[in-house]
Amino acid sequence: MTILVTGATGTVGRVLVDRLLAAGQRVRALTRNPQAARLPGAVEVMTGSLTRLTGVTAALEGAHAVYYMSGILDPDDAVRQARTFMELAADAGVGRVVDLSGLAVTVRRPGSHEMLRDVEEVIEASGLAWTHIRPGEFAGNKLDMWGPSIRAENTVRSAFPDALGVPVHEADIAEVAAAALLSDGHAGHAYSLSGPERLTQREQAAAIARGLGRPLRFEKVTYGRARAAYIAAGMSWDIAEYLLGYQAEYAEEPPEVRPDVQRVLGRPGRTLARWAADHASDLAEDPARGVRDAAGTVAV
């Protein structure tokens, strides 16, 4: 079976590519820059842009199933892209689409659930067999939120130390997507994904420390300092506010542990400590890098 993976170099897509190859599938990827993508040699890499919808028709030719990850933040553009892509997929004879959505659809968080749900509705109306994958907080967000201070100072800083979270390992998201692409019985389902543990920010820092095998210090900081640290790490102001908004919300209304990873895969999801162990090289000590504060100076 030939499977087209969009977003193949992304957090989930890259893991999904490996899982599909391991299952003996023919994997095709659409990317703007095939050389920079650095995908395995067994992947059929097609040049094109999902955002601009260039190269899509050729990438869909002969594909039996598609993993769809939009990556567009503008609601109108996301809906237009999804509608055009699904029409092209239907014309190409694609039978199955698995899309990366988000838990915001189920919790109806203002500013995010509307766009995700609108895209889901376009996919549902396409005539293709569909499955929605709705992860909550990605454990991988910790690489941007806490990674710089962990590497430089073995320190985690948070404005909401007691806010609960259930971060999910990207490998679990990818494996649920792979199951939906490769096996029957998933059409018409929407899977809500979380990690297996509900942990405060302090407890999350402790779990990461266990996974890394070294102690980490935890510090409570102001909202403004947390936002400045996120921006210094490379986030946009909007993304920094979005992530901090989630933390503030979770301090008031804790998220639930969702059962769908266990339900689909027949095993519990990977813990945050396991995620940290899997990303030990990304979080290795590197004091020379330092941490840039809001003024742009480097603290070591």
PEJOBEL-V207811 format. One record per pair of residues at least 12 apart in sequence whose ideal C-beta (glycine too) atoms are under 6 Angstrom apart, sorted by the first residue. I is the first residue (numbers start at 1). GAP is how many residues later the second one is. Records with the same first field share a line. If there is no record, write none. Layout:
I->GAP + GAP
This chain:
1->24 + 63
2->24 + 60 + 61 + 62
3->17 + 22 + 24 + 62 + 178
4->24 + 55 + 59 + 62
5->12 + 24 + 62
6->24 + 44 + 62 + 63
7->62
8->21
9->28
11->129 + 159
12->158 + 161 + 162
15->155 + 156 + 159
16->158 + 161 + 162
19->155 + 159
20->158
21->21
27->16
28->16
29->14 + 16
30->16 + 18 + 29
32->17
34->13
46->13
53->31
56->32
57->31
60->28 + 29 + 32
61->31
63->31
64->31
65->31 + 116
66->23 + 28 + 31
67->31 + 110
68->29 + 31
69->31
75->40
78->37 + 41
79->39
82->37 + 40
83->39
86->40
90->36 + 37
96->33
97->31 + 33
98->33 + 79 + 82 + 83
99->24 + 33
100->33
101->15 + 19 + 31 + 33
102->14 + 32
103->31 + 33 + 89
104->12
105->12 + 29
106->86
120->12
129->58
131->49 + 55 + 58
132->58
133->44 + 58
134->56 + 58
135->33 + 38 + 58
136->58
137->28 + 30
139->28 + 30 + 133 + 136
140->30
143->139
144->89
148->85 + 143
149->142
150->133
151->135 + 138
152->135 + 137 + 138 + 139
154->62
155->62
156->49 + 60 + 62
157->62 + 64
158->43
159->62 + 64 + 67
160->41 + 87 + 91
161->40 + 41 + 59
162->38
163->38 + 84 + 87 + 88
164->34 + 36 + 86 + 90
165->85
166->28 + 29 + 32 + 89 + 91
167->28 + 105
168->25 + 26 + 27
169->101 + 106
172->89 + 97 + 98
173->20
175->90
176->15 + 88
179->85
191->69
192->66 + 68
193->67 + 68
194->63 + 64
195->74
196->72 + 73
198->59
202->16
204->68
205->13
207->65 + 66
208->68
210->63
211->62 + 65 + 66
212->64 + 68 + 71
227->13 + 17
228->66
232->60
287->13
